[in-house]
Amino acid sequence: QVQLVESGGGLVQAGGSLRLSCVASGSVFIINELGWYRQTPGKQRELVAQVSRDGSTHFADSVKGRFTISRDNSKNTVYLQMNSLKPEDTAVYYCNAKRFVVPLMDYWGKGILVTVST
């Protein structure tokens, strides 16, 4: 099992920045990708960004050029640096870990609220 704990959310004005952190614990050796998803009421959870163990990254088109993702394998931590925030970035952000051994599955944090005001 893997446990994920997020931190760093909160309220920020449009154009501002926030950094989210997620610490993984437990059987972290079974994880390949770490990432962040977000969800707003009435919408499906969507991928924001993810980073593989080898450092390769993937971003949603809506955040490219504004968000960066990084990973510190020695601390089992993934970071999401969010710059030039927009009101439409307001959401609950969930940390995600993808297991690469059978059975393939996702692990989720409890979520953290990010609110971007106008």
Wavefront OBJ file of the C-alpha trace (Angstrom):
o trace
v 0.000 0.000 0.000
v 0.997 3.586 -0.622
v -0.130 6.631 1.316
v -0.069 10.126 -0.154
v -0.285 13.364 1.834
v -0.667 16.723 0.087
v 0.215 20.171 1.396
v 0.596 23.719 0.124
v -2.855 24.651 -1.101
v -4.746 27.779 -0.226
v -6.009 31.086 -1.550
v -4.027 33.165 -4.015
v -4.793 36.072 -6.303
v -4.829 35.668 -10.045
v -1.301 35.911 -11.408
v 0.185 34.557 -8.217
v 1.995 31.327 -7.450
v 1.614 28.317 -5.206
v 3.630 25.172 -4.708
v 1.956 21.912 -3.847
v 3.853 19.066 -2.220
v 2.954 15.419 -1.875
v 4.818 12.944 0.264
v 4.479 9.255 -0.500
v 4.995 6.597 2.144
v 4.597 2.865 2.401
v 5.573 0.617 -0.505
v 6.952 3.451 -2.635
v 9.178 1.070 -4.613
v 6.108 -0.079 -6.567
v 5.410 3.415 -7.894
v 6.477 4.651 -11.313
v 4.529 7.811 -12.035
v 3.635 10.498 -9.535
v 1.367 13.316 -10.490
v -1.434 15.733 -9.830
v -5.044 15.718 -10.910
v -7.715 18.297 -10.205
v -11.453 18.340 -9.953
v -14.183 20.967 -9.785
v -17.831 20.348 -8.848
v -19.759 18.573 -11.583
v -16.674 17.772 -13.630
v -14.482 14.737 -14.027
v -11.118 14.600 -12.390
v -8.481 15.635 -14.925
v -4.758 15.144 -15.190
v -2.709 18.264 -14.528
v 0.828 16.926 -14.659
v 2.805 13.784 -13.984
v 6.428 12.776 -13.696
v 7.927 9.341 -14.117
v 10.671 7.836 -12.026
v 13.136 8.625 -14.837
v 12.085 12.293 -14.801
v 9.999 12.413 -17.949
v 7.005 14.715 -17.616
v 3.578 15.247 -19.110
v 1.325 18.288 -18.750
v -2.240 19.157 -19.586
v -2.397 21.717 -22.384
v -4.152 24.169 -20.070
v -1.149 24.421 -17.737
v 1.792 24.126 -20.127
v 4.209 26.988 -19.667
v 2.729 27.904 -16.265
v 3.116 24.783 -14.115
v 6.162 22.657 -13.512
v 6.393 19.287 -11.815
v 9.397 17.825 -10.085
v 10.206 14.810 -8.024
v 12.690 14.085 -5.271
v 13.013 10.318 -5.122
v 15.206 10.512 -2.020
v 12.312 12.161 -0.168
v 9.522 10.319 -1.987
v 8.038 13.721 -2.730
v 6.494 15.282 -5.803
v 6.067 19.024 -6.220
v 3.762 21.061 -8.420
v 4.898 24.630 -8.930
v 1.986 26.692 -10.185
v 2.719 30.124 -11.627
v 0.545 32.710 -13.363
v -2.485 31.192 -11.712
v -5.904 31.854 -13.200
v -9.356 31.664 -11.600
v -10.050 28.607 -13.759
v -7.244 26.795 -11.926
v -9.455 26.785 -8.845
v -10.065 23.159 -7.913
v -9.326 20.407 -5.464
v -5.939 19.021 -6.393
v -5.225 15.350 -5.811
v -1.856 13.683 -5.627
v -1.696 10.465 -7.629
v 0.700 7.539 -7.696
v 0.616 4.834 -10.331
v 1.620 1.345 -9.388
v 3.672 -0.417 -12.073
v 3.494 -3.949 -10.693
v 0.470 -6.203 -10.869
v -2.199 -5.407 -9.939
v -1.926 -2.088 -11.711
v -3.777 0.586 -9.801
v -3.777 4.192 -8.728
v -3.302 5.581 -5.251
v -4.805 8.928 -4.278
v -4.287 11.575 -1.672
v -7.253 13.144 0.086
v -7.049 16.299 -1.997
v -6.195 19.891 -1.261
v -8.100 23.007 -2.238
v -6.552 25.690 -4.406
v -8.589 28.855 -4.833
v -7.547 31.587 -7.259
v -9.370 34.862 -6.782
v -9.862 37.588 -9.374
l 1 2 3 4 5 6 7 8 9 10 11 12 13 14 15 16 17 18 19 20 21 22 23 24 25 26 27 28 29 30 31 32 33 34 35 36 37 38 39 40 41 42 43 44 45 46 47 48 49 50 51 52 53 54 55 56 57 58 59 60 61 62 63 64 65 66 67 68 69 70 71 72 73 74 75 76 77 78 79 80 81 82 83 84 85 86 87 88 89 90 91 92 93 94 95 96 97 98 99 100 101 102 103 104 105 106 107 108 109 110 111 112 113 114 115 116 117 118
